Structure formats: C-alpha cells, structure tokens
C-alpha cells in the first residue's frame, strides 16, 4: 500500500479491523489540531485502524474523538461507493428494508411534532430520502441536501434536493428554514462546526435543529470499545459524547432544549453487532453486511455456517439487546442520541 492517506484504497470498510491502541501508548499525551468542540490541543490515542495510517485521538478536555490525520476530501469520497447507499432507494433485503422503514416511522413522527404544519424543512445528508418522502407526503415543504448524486437515486420527485460538496456551497437563503435535520451526518463531515454555523444562518430565529449522532460516551460504546458497531471507522471522522455535542451546538448559536436517548432503529442492533464484533472468529460487522444483501447482489456470500451463526445470534440476542437499550435510555446513556435545539 502506498504511503500517505490520499493514496490508501479500502474496498470493504465494514470489515476493517479496529484495535485499541497498545496499553503502553494509551496514556500518552499528544499535541494535535484544536478540538472542534472546545479548541483544546491535548489528546490521547484511543483506536487504531488496521491497514490505515489514521487513528482515533480523544480530546483530554471534552472527550470528543477525531480521526487523525483527517482524511482528504478525495479520500473521503472513496469511503462511499454506490453500494453504500443501496439501489433504487433501498439498502437492505426486502423484509429487512420493510422492517427498517416501519421502525423509522416512529422517528419520522417525532420529527413531524417538532415543526408546525406546512413548515419548510431541510434534511442535511438526506441520503435515500426515506425521511423526506414521509415529510413531503404529510404536507411539509421538504428539502434535501446531499453531496452524492448516487445517494439520491429513487428519491421522491416532490422533494427538492440540492447536490453540492458543502452545505454552504448549496447557497440557501438566510433564515429560510423552519427546521433543519442533521440525522447521523455530523460525524461524517470534515467541518462539523462550519456545518452548524451555516445551519444557524439558514434557519429562522426560533427555528429548530435536530442533530443525531452516535453517543461516544454511551454505555454501549464504553462497553464495546474497539468492537463498537457505531464507530464505523474511518467513515466517522468525529465521535461526540453527548455533552460535547451540546457544547458545540451552544457555541454555534443554539440553545439545547432536549436530548433523547432511545432509538429502536439504531440502539438494539448496535448491541447485537457489537457483541458479535467481539467474537474474533466472525466477520466484523458481518450481520449488518449480510442483512444488506439483495437480489442480484454479486458480492461474495459468507459460508453457510457463518450465515446460520449470524441469523441465530440475531434471534437470540434481540430481546437482551432491547432490554439493554431500555436500561441505557433510563440512564440517559443511549448508544445514539438526538438533541433538539433552537436558534437564539
């Protein structure tokens, strides 16, 4: 493999091994670029990514993690092949896709309650447009922003989408939106603070921003460590503890109103896949990859024994995973969290 981050090519990021840094290096203090949340420059190494020069450094002040060195834009684009977004608006096999959309309907109802009828809503990083489609059909003026043309294939034609390399480049008018949704996107971008500052510009005073991220300080994340499903390295460039996310929002002109730690769509599966990731004899994130297989998929299949093991684990671990999700919610330590804030 050629030297330098821009020269690295990875074909299957879900299978990339993530390791804890060696014990003798874990307490090492490293100077790095200013933290995106608190501007501190003191960090400690946390995780290594097999085959890549990148590693995760944690801010010693606020606990926010970041990929170091930060991948270049061209390299980041390579992290998202067309298969990442699915095909024709679908990402999973038929039954799983139906279940995902059924569970997602709960979160869409929550989003609807955050805005008045007919509100103008922007979904930043709208992807396959599952959320936008529902908002549009419910009578909202739905807008989407995406960086990838491949991501929006199969999107509802009623939805207005702009494709650009950066939210600021999309050039929305000032104070144009009533609500902006940034749902599991902020951790993927090179400039989270700039995205939130641009969000503040295009959001009306008193308008709401809803930001969802994996919770780096969560019970699940702390238990799973390098096996945590929601690390998704190296695609996740930043790793926000919930306190860090709130601090970042406040510093960008927002007032945090509520935080929500329950996600039926994200958190139980995170427990299941993280448990499986701790089993070294199973493929990393193998269950997630297997559930994405659709008719006509020409990617290699796992051996029959591996597939049966993964399906059995899904059945046996589903109830305990739901119970752990409820416990983490009560402890306000959900594996993913979404914060609702208003523009001051």
Order of alpha helices (4+ residues) and beta strands (2+ residues): beta-beta-beta-beta-beta-alpha-alpha-beta-alpha-beta-beta-beta-alpha-beta-alpha-beta-alpha-beta-alpha-alpha-alpha-beta
